[in-house]
Amino acid sequence: MSQSLPQQRPLLQQQALTKQKPLLQHQHDRVQRSVEDFRQAIGDYLAGKLDEATFTALRLRNGLFCQNGHWMLRIAIPDGVLRSAQLRRLAALQQRYADGYAHLTTRQNIQIYDLQLDEVSDLLGALTVSGLYTVQTSGPCIRAITIEPLAGLATDEVDDPRPWSLLLQRWSTLHPGLSNLPRKLKVAISASRHERIAVRAHDIGLRLTVGRAEQARFALWVGGGLGRKPQLAQLLYDELPGAQLLLYLEALLRLYNRDAPRHDKRKARLKFFVNEHGVESIRTAIEKELGDMTGRETEALIVDARRYAGALSELVPPLDDGRDGRNSRSGRRPQPLLHPAADAEVAVGAASVNGSVTAFAAAAEAAAEDDSPEALLAAQVADNPEFARWLNWNSEPQRQPALRAVTICLRGRGHQTPGNVSSVEMERLAWLAESINGGELRCTQQQHWVLPHVPLDRLYGVWRVLHGMGLAEPIVGTVADPLACPGKARCELANAPTAAVAHALQQRLQACPAKAEALGSARLSISGCMNGCALHSISEIGLRGVDKQGEAWFQILIGGKSNGDLRLGEVLGPAVSEARVPAVVEALVDRYLELRHSPQESFSAAVARLGTGPFRCALQAGESAQQGQPGQPAQSDPTGQSDPPGRRPDPLDLPQSLGERRCVSSSSATSTKSSATV
């Protein structure tokens, strides 16, 4: 049977669609009722009216975890987008109820820690008022729908995927038939021609390949997932009509919900269901399931022009592709709330950034002399190599040439866990977003923030503010920008800490920048256990925490790939102690430089060509230095067990007068910048 559908089903009209509430309001009402029910359950549990087992199931479905004796709450950020008012509210709430820090996950959620159970009910109520919720951030249901942080802005998109993401959210949120699946289910959607979010590493991966609006068509991948036994998804359909997207997903998940085994959680994931039955058999079963649906059920799932337009209307008005970035609806160019010089005064008070006044005032004065933002930016790049490097690594072109998206780097701040952000930083970032684009920020799968819609003549001022906050480390997308889960300090499933290892690796790699840049956009990831929240299985160098007689060791995987054609990494050999990880990773880099076929061959390509064997000698690195340390083993773990197994080259969309855009070595000349994550 062809991977494509044999024919498109007729688009059935649904009169009820004309009376539906707006998408987000409809979803909000359902979530509000669910939150109130959970708040009541918390009260009943504290009063002794609800048993432990029942409460545990309820709290997990609502994102409330007990980690190492401390309460943690996981908050959903739909599409990874926050408004400045929400960010301020979240900052205030985490300061009031938690420890003052939030953690950005690789699935576009935010986690806050050290809560008091008797205060969680009030916290949930306050979050809901701000349009934030925790429903379906855990439990056996469809969890976060991952989307690219540059959705609607990327230069290589076929169409904007955000309306489809909203439709998926509406369909899946509190769906009565999908609230108790055999296991958790993760979905990703992309419309870009280049891989950025590891679509095939999800249970369900959707890629918009052709067409626009409700006429779009999707490649549908099923059965991906990382964790204990990582595997990439298989192609179920290559041209699924968007009008029937929800219909076919409903049929697929009805099959999975009904027929997948529930007695063994380790074998209940969708990937094992796909492996057991095969995609051909699943296609046949889906057609039968569709035939068994009633006409009313079918009609309710069809996406016609009216339904798509309803989803589109909920988005921020899109920008057209014009040179000046004018709003296609209003005809107005997006403007900062204040003049650059006035913004500087706010920066001093709200962000405490030394030199902001000078920076913004200088930019304003230069802009007055030359009305060309491109010429102004070219001069700033030529005058300041540090700014040029930041612009190179920490910003992206948008579809609108007059605008760029800036990545706010949450790395390089001592021993803070990658992805952590304080309530004070969130307050300041809310101010920055308001002054630049009216108040929009996006969180990424790489545990950073993205500030979109930055005019070219505002980039230098934004850099100065972020530099003053310690959030402008020019390493985004490099091996010195490691992904890391919260680790043992915050997660009871973890075998090893991650923050200290990430800090040690970053220091080691930044001390030898030539080596780090030789790796281009290679990904380094650190997971505290086999569950792989930091995506170590699809990283060029991945670390997986293991426990050895109460001590933290790390299994090292190499050769994975998270951009372009996804590839799973392979275990290099026995685990090594935490203390030796930086030396081993540096030895891997050295070995790659010795073995690569040419400077254009990436790390993952070299491993694919040579296998892991030539790299295993790196596991001996650091042994002699450790032998004299009491209580520390001096050799690789002989019993380590495991399961079997560059930055984009396109130039800056600015005049050639800027000179050479890239400051990376030629080894990354053919690499593509990775934004992948699940």
Secondary structure, 3 states (H helix, E strand, C coil): CCCCCCCCCCCCCCHHHHHCCCHHHHHHHHHHHHHHHHHHHHHHHHCCCCCHHHHHHHHHHCCEEEECCEEEEEEECHHHEEEHHHHHHHHHHHHHHCCCEEEECCCCEEEEEEECHHHHHHHHHHHHHCCCECCCCCCCCEEEEEECCCCCCCCCECCCCHHHHHHHHHHHCCCHHHCCCCCCEEEEEECECCCCCCHHHCCEEEEEEECCHHHCEEEEEECCECCCCCECCEEEEEEEEHHHHHHHHHHHHHHHHHHCCCCCHHHCCHHHHHHHHCHHHHHHHHHHHHHHCCHHHHHHHCCCHHHHHHHHHCCCCCECCCCCCCECCCCCCCCCCCCHHHHHHHHHHHHCCCCHHHHHHHHHHHHHHCCCHHHHHHHHHHHCHHHHHHHHHHEEECCCCCEEEEEECCCCCCCCCCCEEEHHHHHHHHHHHHHHHCCEEEECCCCCEEEEEEEHHHHHHHHHHHHHHCCCCCCCCCCCCCEECCCCCCCCCCCCCCHHHHHHHHHHHHCCHHHHHHCCCCCEEEECCCCCCCCHHHCCEEEEEEEECCEEEEEEEECCECCCCCECCEECCCCEEHHHHHHHHHHHHHHHHHHCCCCCCCHHHHHHHHCCHHHHHHHHCCHHHHCCCCCCCCCCCCCCCCCCCCCCCCCCCCCHHHCCCCCCCHHHCCCCCCCCCC
